[in-house]
Every structure is written in C-alpha cells, then in structure tokens.
Amino acid sequence: MSQPSPRTLWEAVLGRLELQVSRPSFATWLRDTTGVSFDDGRMVVSTPSTFAARWLEQRMSALVEATLSQIAGRPSTVHFQVPGMPPGPGVGSGRSAAQSYGGDGYDSQADERPPARLRGDCALNPRYTLDSFVVGESNQLAYAAAVAVSSRPGMAYNPLFLYGGVGLGKTHLLHGIGHASASRGLSCLYVSSEQFTNDFISSIQTKRTREFREKYRSVDVLLMDDIQFLRGKETVQESFFHTFNDLHNANRQIVLACDRPTSALSPIEDRIRSRLQWGLSADIQLPAQETRRAILELKAQEMSSAVPVEVFDVLAERFAGSVREMEGALNRVIAYADLTGCTIDLDVARRALGDMLAAPPEPPPSPDALLTLVCNYYAVEVQAVVSKRRDRKVALARQVAIYLLRERAQLPLKAIGEMVGNREHPSIRQAWVKIQKDRQSDSTLDLQIRAICETLP
C-alpha cells in the first residue's frame, strides 16, 4: 500500500487535532498549516508566519507529534517553517526561556523580516509581548484573537474589542499586538483615550487638525486603551467616529480595550457602539489559580530571581483580583530581598508585604449559598432556576444569580453555566452583561441586587 502524500497525511492529523484542541486555538494556529514533506518520520509543516511556527513548536509540538505518530504508525517528529525559509532543526530550538519570552514575539533574524515602522510617539512596553502573555482558560479567546489580528491585520477581526476588569491583561495584549505588527513592517500607534482626547483638543487650539488626522488615520494599526473614558465627550466621539470610519474603510486594523462590554458603554453614541460590534468582542476574565501562579513564575524568571513555590502560592491566592497588583507584590518581595541581602522565603515575603497580607480580603461567598439566597429572595425554587423554564419571574432570578455568581462569587462563566443547568457560555455571558447594563438604568433592579448582597454572610 502506497504512503499517503504529506498533504493528505497532515490533513488527517488536523482532523484528529480539531477534536482535541479548542476551536479558537485550532482556527488561529492550525487551520492554515500545510504538510510539505514527510521523510523518515520527519514531517515538515508550513505555517503562515514565523510567530505561528514558533508558537506551535513551543506549545503544541508534543500533542502534534503524538497525534502524527498514531496516524503514521511510527514514531514521528514535526518541524514548522514559513514557506521560503530553509527547514531547520526546529523554530524554537536552541532558545533559552528568557529569549523566548523577552523578544518581540517573532523571529530574531532581522534580515528575514521587513523593517519595523513603529511610530516615534508609540511607546510600547518591551516586556509586553504576545510571547510573554500567559494563556489560560480565562483569556484564551482574547489571546487567540490578538494573534489572529497580528497575523492578518485588517482582515481577521476588525475591530477587535477587548474588555475585562482592571489588571487582567488588556493593555499587555494591546502592546503585544503593537510589537507583532511593527515587526511585520506595519505602522502602529498605541494611545489611551485620554491621549486621543488631549491630542484632539490641542489640534483645535493650535489649528493643527490636519496633523491630528494624519497622525491617527495614516497608521496600519491603531491601538486605543480605556475607551470607556470617551463616554459623555460628544465632540471627541465625533472625531473618533470619523477616525474609525477612515481606518476601517481602508482595511486598517483597529484594536480597542475597555473595562466593560459595548452594551454597557453608556452614554456613548449608538453609531459608535454599533461599529464596535462589527468585529469580535473578547472578554478577559479573572485568571484561575494555576494561571496566576504561571504568571508569577514567568515574572520571577524574567527578573532572574529564585522564588520558592510556597511564595507563589501565597501571592496567587492573596491577590486573585488583579494581575497588576499581584505582580507588584512580587516586585516588592524581590526588591526587599535584594536590599536586605535575604534569601526569599515565606517569612521574607511576609515581612516585605507587611500590611498587604495583614488583612486578607473576605473570601467570596459560597456559590451554592449565593444561588439559594437569590432564589429565596425572588421566591422561586432552585430547581426552577436550573431548569428550562423561561417565565418572567424565574428568568429574572436566573439572570441575577448568574450576575452575582460572576461578580461576587468570582466564578468563570463556564462554571456558572454548569451550575445553572449546563447552559452554553454565550447565553451565560449575555445574561451577565444584561444585568450589568440594566442596573444602571433600572433603580428597582439595582435596589433588589443591593438587598441581596446585604444579606450575604
């Protein structure tokens, strides 16, 4: 029996992998790959970018090689490469962990890529790259979307709208997209909404509106942070609206970050909100314990500091609400140890953090107790809330329960869906966002939720 062609063999591998990895991961990393050659158990696979090749080599090679070996019926290896580049021993081979996470997320050979066109006023943090972003269940979709727009700017998801709480990684992804875009030879501009506002006002005062338009409408990638601060600024919103239209019509990539979903951006013009919903909205949730610990380990590695596991565990548990605050606590521990000449351990960490650990935050309420409390308040049975019933009273209790399980119990949306009748992630998110928005305009609902919260133990 003749051996299948490399392309056919790789398609069989892709078919098996599609059942084993998440849909965003498959679409971002594997869908556009092609089998090039298969000799002596060595499969060469082409990828659309050097970053995709490195990512696959570093994070998926074990799963891919195991799957290939099963289908090929022999031990096999996989090597990823970009078309036109000579096959090497492996894109990620020979690189230290510090190098893997400290660069710009792309091949380090400058002569293999076009020169970067990073604007002089686009100040990107060199530490915030896509490679140094720790991926977990809480941010997987947002990360996959960031990589997709970096690989196909203006084509994949435009605009990309990232939203989530403070310190969860939105700014990191914006900077990472900026680095990746600049390394592809694209012009890039990162600004906060405050800077956009100040630039707009200054351009009017100095009669340099043409320069303002040129600055914001000539870039290939516009990254804007904290756009919630555009609310209520009608004249600035008008300028942003026209800037958005010019960029979008020219297939330029727009990436925006916000602390809330588009439906909760009030007051803001409906025409702007509708445009924000054209592309993809991806939320970033609170990271799980394992993800927080991985973030701390990477941070300590970047700082070349030996930190014991028990210190990571304490920091990951104590500072669960903000990655930024958690990293700041680790910085404080490392700085204290350096200045005092101590070796980092639990005692040193406690002395360094002092009152930051003295009064730990109240633990979130029990999810089961919270669900029961909501049901008692609305006089409905728990079984009704987790059932398929949709009458008004039960639906309201279910939506409020979902909202409080997210906000107060800090459960991931997936876990909430399992708890209230194995509902799908999109419907859970929709209910959470609806109550979040309705609280702002419905004083009765707001009072009901406050009353429920006041009875929490």
C-alpha positions as CSV (number, residue, x, y, z in Angstrom):
1,M,0.0,0.0,0.0
2,S,1.5,3.4,-1.0
3,Q,2.2,6.0,1.6
4,P,-0.2,9.0,1.5
5,S,1.2,12.3,0.4
6,P,2.5,14.7,3.1
7,R,-0.5,17.0,2.5
8,T,-3.0,14.1,2.9
9,L,-1.3,12.8,6.0
10,W,-1.2,16.2,7.6
11,E,-4.9,16.8,6.8
12,A,-5.6,13.5,8.7
13,V,-3.6,14.9,11.6
14,L,-5.5,18.1,11.5
15,G,-8.8,16.2,11.6
16,R,-7.7,14.5,14.8
17,L,-6.3,17.7,16.4
18,E,-9.6,19.6,15.7
19,L,-11.3,17.2,18.2
20,Q,-8.6,17.7,20.8
21,V,-8.0,21.5,21.0
22,S,-10.3,24.4,21.4
23,R,-12.0,26.0,18.4
24,P,-10.1,29.4,18.8
25,S,-6.7,27.6,19.1
26,F,-7.3,25.4,16.1
27,A,-8.5,28.3,13.9
28,T,-5.6,30.5,15.0
29,W,-2.7,28.1,14.9
30,L,-3.5,25.0,12.9
31,R,-6.2,25.7,10.2
32,D,-3.9,27.4,7.8
33,T,-1.0,25.0,8.0
34,T,0.0,22.5,5.3
35,G,2.1,19.3,5.2
36,V,5.1,19.9,2.9
37,S,7.2,16.7,3.3
38,F,7.4,13.5,5.3
39,D,10.7,11.6,5.2
40,D,12.0,9.0,7.7
41,G,9.3,10.0,10.3
42,R,10.1,13.7,9.9
43,M,7.1,15.9,8.9
44,V,7.7,19.5,7.7
45,V,4.7,21.7,8.0
46,S,4.4,25.2,6.6
47,T,2.8,28.0,8.7
48,P,1.6,31.5,7.7
49,S,4.1,33.3,9.9
50,T,7.3,32.8,11.9
51,F,5.4,33.6,15.1
52,A,2.9,30.8,14.4
53,A,5.7,28.4,13.7
54,R,7.4,29.3,17.0
55,W,4.2,29.1,19.0
56,L,3.4,25.7,17.6
57,E,6.9,24.5,18.2
58,Q,7.0,25.6,21.8
59,R,3.4,24.9,23.0
60,M,1.8,22.2,20.8
61,S,4.7,20.1,19.4
62,A,4.2,17.3,22.0
63,L,0.5,16.9,21.1
64,V,1.0,17.2,17.4
65,E,3.9,14.7,17.3
66,A,1.9,12.2,19.4
67,T,-1.1,12.5,17.0
68,L,1.1,12.2,13.9
69,S,2.8,9.1,15.3
70,Q,-0.5,7.5,15.9
71,I,-1.7,8.2,12.3
72,A,1.6,7.4,10.6
73,G,2.0,4.2,12.6
74,R,5.6,5.1,13.6
75,P,7.4,7.5,15.9
76,S,7.4,10.8,14.1
77,T,8.6,14.4,14.6
78,V,7.1,17.7,13.3
79,H,9.0,20.8,12.3
80,F,7.2,24.0,11.5
81,Q,8.6,26.6,9.0
82,V,7.5,29.5,6.9
83,P,7.4,29.0,3.1
84,G,10.6,30.2,1.5
85,M,12.7,29.7,4.6
86,P,15.1,26.7,4.8
87,P,13.9,23.9,7.1
88,G,15.9,24.0,10.4
89,P,16.1,21.8,13.4
90,G,13.0,23.5,14.9
91,V,11.9,27.0,15.1
92,G,12.1,27.2,18.8
93,S,15.2,25.0,19.4
94,G,18.3,26.4,21.0
95,R,16.5,29.3,22.6
96,S,16.5,29.9,26.3
97,A,13.3,30.6,28.2
98,A,14.4,34.2,28.7
99,Q,15.0,34.6,25.0
100,S,11.6,33.0,24.2
101,Y,9.8,35.5,26.4
102,G,11.9,38.5,26.1
103,G,11.8,39.3,22.4
104,D,9.1,40.8,20.2
105,G,7.3,37.6,19.5
106,Y,8.8,36.9,16.1
107,D,12.0,35.5,14.5
108,S,15.1,37.3,15.9
109,Q,16.8,37.4,12.5
110,A,16.1,41.0,11.4
111,D,17.2,40.4,7.8
112,E,14.3,37.9,7.4
113,R,11.6,40.5,8.0
114,P,10.7,44.0,6.8
115,P,11.9,46.9,8.9
116,A,9.6,48.0,11.8
117,R,7.7,51.1,11.3
118,L,6.8,51.8,14.9
119,R,5.9,55.5,15.3
120,G,8.1,57.6,17.4
121,D,5.2,58.5,19.7
122,C,4.0,54.9,20.0
123,A,5.6,54.0,23.3
124,L,5.3,50.2,23.7
125,N,6.5,48.4,26.8
126,P,9.2,46.0,25.6
127,R,8.1,43.4,28.2
128,Y,4.5,43.3,26.9
129,T,4.8,40.9,24.0
130,L,2.5,38.1,22.9
131,D,5.2,35.6,23.8
132,S,5.2,36.8,27.4
133,F,1.5,36.7,27.8
134,V,0.4,33.7,30.0
135,V,-2.6,32.0,28.4
136,G,-5.3,30.3,30.5
137,E,-8.9,29.5,30.2
138,S,-9.8,33.0,31.4
139,N,-8.1,34.8,28.4
140,Q,-7.7,32.1,25.7
141,L,-10.2,33.7,23.3
142,A,-8.7,37.2,23.7
143,Y,-5.2,35.9,23.2
144,A,-6.1,33.8,20.1
145,A,-7.9,36.9,18.6
146,A,-4.8,39.1,19.3
147,V,-2.6,36.6,17.5
148,A,-5.1,36.4,14.6
149,V,-5.2,40.2,14.0
150,S,-1.4,40.3,14.3
151,S,-1.1,37.7,11.6
152,R,-3.8,39.2,9.3
153,P,-4.3,42.8,10.3
154,G,-7.5,44.4,8.9
155,M,-8.8,41.1,7.7
156,A,-9.3,38.7,10.7
157,Y,-11.4,40.7,13.2
158,N,-11.8,44.4,12.7
159,P,-12.3,46.0,15.1
160,L,-11.1,43.7,17.9
161,F,-12.7,44.8,21.1
162,L,-11.1,43.5,24.3
163,Y,-12.8,44.1,27.6
164,G,-12.4,43.0,31.2
165,G,-11.6,44.2,34.7
166,V,-8.5,46.2,35.9
167,G,-5.2,44.4,35.8
168,L,-6.3,41.3,33.8
169,G,-4.0,41.8,30.7
170,K,-5.9,44.0,28.2
171,T,-3.0,46.5,27.9
172,H,-0.5,43.7,27.7
173,L,-2.3,42.3,24.6
174,L,-2.5,45.8,23.0
175,H,1.2,46.2,23.4
176,G,1.8,42.6,22.2
177,I,-0.2,43.3,19.0
178,G,1.8,46.5,18.6
179,H,5.1,44.7,18.7
180,A,3.9,41.9,16.4
181,S,2.5,44.4,13.9
182,A,5.6,46.6,13.9
183,S,7.8,43.5,13.3
184,R,5.8,42.8,10.2
185,G,6.7,46.3,8.9
186,L,3.4,47.9,9.7
187,S,3.0,51.4,11.2
188,C,1.4,51.2,14.6
189,L,0.1,53.7,17.1
190,Y,-0.8,52.9,20.7
191,V,-2.7,55.6,22.7
192,S,-5.1,55.9,25.6
193,S,-8.5,57.6,25.1
194,E,-7.1,60.4,27.3
195,Q,-4.2,61.0,25.0
196,F,-6.6,60.9,22.0
197,T,-8.8,63.5,23.7
198,N,-5.8,65.7,24.6
199,D,-4.4,65.5,21.1
200,F,-7.8,66.4,19.6
201,I,-8.2,69.4,21.9
202,S,-4.7,70.6,21.3
203,S,-5.1,70.3,17.5
204,I,-8.1,72.6,17.7
205,Q,-6.4,75.1,19.9
206,T,-3.3,75.2,17.7
207,K,-5.2,74.9,14.5
208,R,-3.4,71.7,13.5
209,T,-6.4,69.5,12.8
210,R,-4.8,68.2,9.6
211,E,-1.8,67.0,11.6
212,F,-4.1,65.3,14.0
213,R,-6.0,63.5,11.2
214,E,-2.7,62.5,9.6
215,K,-1.4,61.0,12.9
216,Y,-4.4,58.9,13.6
217,R,-5.7,58.0,10.1
218,S,-2.5,57.1,8.3
219,V,-1.4,54.1,10.6
220,D,-1.9,50.5,9.7
221,V,-2.8,49.5,13.2
222,L,-4.5,51.8,15.8
223,L,-4.5,50.5,19.4
224,M,-6.6,52.5,21.8
225,D,-6.8,51.8,25.6
226,D,-9.5,52.6,28.1
227,I,-12.1,53.8,25.6
228,Q,-14.7,54.0,28.4
229,F,-13.4,57.5,29.1
230,L,-14.8,58.7,25.8
231,R,-18.3,58.5,27.4
232,G,-20.0,61.8,27.6
233,K,-17.5,63.6,25.3
234,E,-19.6,64.3,22.3
235,T,-17.2,66.3,20.3
236,V,-14.4,63.8,20.9
237,Q,-16.7,60.9,20.0
238,E,-17.4,62.7,16.7
239,S,-13.7,62.8,15.9
240,F,-13.3,59.2,16.9
241,F,-16.2,58.2,14.8
242,H,-14.6,59.6,11.6
243,T,-11.2,58.2,12.5
244,F,-12.7,54.8,12.9
245,N,-14.5,55.0,9.6
246,D,-11.4,56.1,7.7
247,L,-9.3,53.3,9.1
248,H,-12.0,50.6,8.7
249,N,-12.8,51.6,5.1
250,A,-9.1,51.4,4.3
251,N,-8.8,47.9,5.9
252,R,-6.6,49.2,8.7
253,Q,-6.7,47.2,11.9
254,I,-8.4,48.8,14.9
255,V,-8.0,47.2,18.4
256,L,-9.8,48.7,21.4
257,A,-9.7,47.9,25.1
258,C,-12.3,48.7,27.7
259,D,-13.3,47.8,31.2
260,R,-16.8,46.8,30.2
261,P,-18.7,45.3,27.2
262,T,-20.0,47.5,24.4
263,S,-23.6,47.1,25.7
264,A,-22.6,48.8,29.0
265,L,-20.8,51.8,27.3
266,S,-23.4,54.4,28.2
267,P,-23.6,57.3,27.5
268,I,-21.9,56.8,24.1
269,E,-23.3,57.4,20.6
270,D,-25.3,54.4,19.2
271,R,-23.4,54.8,15.9
272,I,-20.1,54.3,17.7
273,R,-21.4,51.4,19.8
274,S,-22.7,49.6,16.6
275,R,-19.3,50.0,14.9
276,L,-17.6,48.5,18.0
277,Q,-19.8,45.4,17.5
278,W,-18.8,44.9,13.8
279,G,-15.8,42.8,14.6
280,L,-15.1,40.5,17.5
281,S,-15.6,41.2,21.2
282,A,-13.4,39.1,23.6
283,D,-13.6,39.3,27.3
284,I,-10.8,38.6,29.7
285,Q,-11.9,37.1,33.0
286,L,-10.2,36.7,36.3
287,P,-7.4,34.1,35.9
288,A,-7.6,30.8,37.7
289,Q,-5.1,29.9,40.5
290,E,-2.9,27.9,38.1
291,T,-2.8,30.8,35.6
292,R,-1.9,33.3,38.3
293,R,0.9,31.1,39.5
294,A,2.3,30.7,36.0
295,I,2.3,34.5,35.6
296,L,4.3,34.8,38.8
297,E,6.8,32.2,37.7
298,L,7.4,33.9,34.4
299,K,7.8,37.2,36.1
300,A,10.4,35.8,38.6
301,Q,12.2,34.1,35.7
302,E,12.4,37.5,33.8
303,M,13.9,39.1,36.9
304,S,16.3,36.2,37.4
305,S,15.1,35.6,40.9
306,A,14.8,32.3,42.8
307,V,11.3,32.3,44.4
308,P,10.1,29.2,46.2
309,V,6.8,27.6,45.2
310,E,5.1,28.4,48.5
311,V,5.6,32.2,48.0
312,F,4.0,31.9,44.5
313,D,1.0,30.1,46.1
314,V,0.5,32.8,48.8
315,L,0.7,35.6,46.3
316,A,-1.6,33.9,43.8
317,E,-4.2,33.3,46.5
318,R,-3.9,36.7,48.2
319,F,-4.0,38.9,45.0
320,A,-6.6,37.0,43.0
321,G,-8.5,40.1,41.8
322,S,-5.7,41.9,39.8
323,V,-2.7,40.5,37.9
324,R,-1.1,44.0,38.1
325,E,-1.4,44.1,41.9
326,M,-0.1,40.6,42.2
327,E,3.0,41.4,40.0
328,G,3.5,44.5,42.1
329,A,3.6,42.4,45.3
330,L,6.1,40.0,43.7
331,N,8.3,43.1,42.8
332,R,8.1,44.3,46.3
333,V,9.2,40.9,47.7
334,I,12.1,40.6,45.3
335,A,13.3,44.2,45.9
336,Y,13.1,43.7,49.7
337,A,15.2,40.5,49.5
338,D,17.8,42.3,47.3
339,L,18.1,45.3,49.5
340,T,18.4,43.3,52.7
341,G,20.5,40.5,51.3
342,C,18.0,37.8,52.3
343,T,17.0,34.7,50.5
344,I,13.4,34.7,49.5
345,D,11.1,32.5,51.6
346,L,7.7,32.8,53.2
347,D,9.0,34.8,56.2
348,V,10.8,37.3,54.0
349,A,7.7,37.6,51.8
350,R,5.5,38.4,54.8
351,R,7.9,41.0,56.1
352,A,8.2,42.6,52.7
353,L,4.4,42.8,52.2
354,G,3.6,43.8,55.7
355,D,0.1,45.1,56.0
356,M,-0.7,44.0,52.4
357,L,-1.0,40.5,53.9
358,A,-2.2,41.5,57.4
359,A,-5.9,42.0,56.4
360,P,-6.7,39.4,53.7
361,P,-9.8,40.2,51.7
362,E,-13.1,38.5,52.6
363,P,-13.4,35.2,50.7
364,P,-16.1,35.2,48.0
365,P,-19.5,33.7,49.1
366,S,-20.2,30.1,48.5
367,P,-21.8,29.7,45.0
368,D,-24.4,27.3,46.3
369,A,-25.3,29.6,49.2
370,L,-25.5,32.6,46.8
371,L,-27.8,30.7,44.4
372,T,-30.1,29.7,47.2
373,L,-30.1,33.3,48.6
374,V,-31.2,34.7,45.2
375,C,-33.9,32.0,44.8
376,N,-35.2,32.8,48.3
377,Y,-35.3,36.5,47.6
378,Y,-37.4,36.0,44.4
379,A,-39.4,33.2,46.0
380,V,-38.6,30.6,43.3
381,E,-37.2,27.1,43.6
382,V,-33.6,26.4,42.8
383,Q,-34.8,23.6,40.5
384,A,-36.8,26.1,38.5
385,V,-33.7,28.3,38.0
386,V,-31.6,25.5,36.7
387,S,-34.4,24.1,34.6
388,K,-35.5,25.2,31.1
389,R,-38.3,27.4,32.4
390,R,-38.5,30.9,30.9
391,D,-41.4,32.6,32.6
392,R,-40.5,36.1,33.7
393,K,-40.0,35.6,37.4
394,V,-37.8,32.5,37.0
395,A,-35.8,34.2,34.2
396,L,-35.1,37.2,36.3
397,A,-33.9,35.1,39.3
398,R,-31.7,33.1,36.9
399,Q,-30.1,36.2,35.4
400,V,-29.5,37.9,38.7
401,A,-28.0,34.6,40.0
402,I,-25.7,34.5,37.0
403,Y,-24.7,38.1,37.6
404,L,-23.9,37.6,41.3
405,L,-22.1,34.3,40.7
406,R,-19.8,36.2,38.3
407,E,-19.4,39.4,40.3
408,R,-19.4,38.2,43.9
409,A,-18.5,34.6,43.8
410,Q,-16.0,35.3,41.0
411,L,-16.8,32.1,39.1
412,P,-15.8,31.7,35.5
413,L,-18.6,31.9,33.0
414,K,-18.1,28.2,32.1
415,A,-18.6,27.1,35.7
416,I,-21.7,29.3,36.1
417,G,-23.2,27.7,33.0
418,E,-22.6,24.2,34.5
419,M,-24.2,25.3,37.8
420,V,-27.4,26.7,36.3
421,G,-28.4,23.8,34.1
422,N,-25.4,23.2,31.9
423,R,-26.1,26.3,29.8
424,E,-23.8,27.4,27.0
425,H,-21.1,30.1,27.6
426,P,-22.7,32.7,25.2
427,S,-26.1,32.6,27.0
428,I,-24.4,33.0,30.4
429,R,-22.4,35.9,29.2
430,Q,-25.5,37.5,27.7
431,A,-27.3,37.3,31.0
432,W,-24.4,38.7,32.9
433,V,-24.0,41.6,30.5
434,K,-27.8,42.3,30.5
435,I,-28.0,42.6,34.3
436,Q,-24.7,44.7,34.4
437,K,-26.3,47.1,31.9
438,D,-29.8,47.1,33.4
439,R,-28.6,48.0,36.9
440,Q,-27.5,51.4,35.5
441,S,-31.0,52.3,34.2
442,D,-33.3,50.3,36.4
443,S,-33.2,51.6,40.0
444,T,-35.6,48.9,41.2
445,L,-33.3,46.1,40.0
446,D,-30.3,47.9,41.5
447,L,-32.1,48.0,44.9
448,Q,-33.0,44.4,44.6
449,I,-29.4,43.3,44.0
450,R,-28.2,45.6,46.8
451,A,-30.7,44.0,49.2
452,I,-29.5,40.5,48.2
453,C,-25.8,41.5,48.7
454,E,-26.5,43.0,52.1
455,T,-27.8,39.6,53.3
456,L,-24.6,37.8,52.2
457,P,-22.7,36.2,55.1
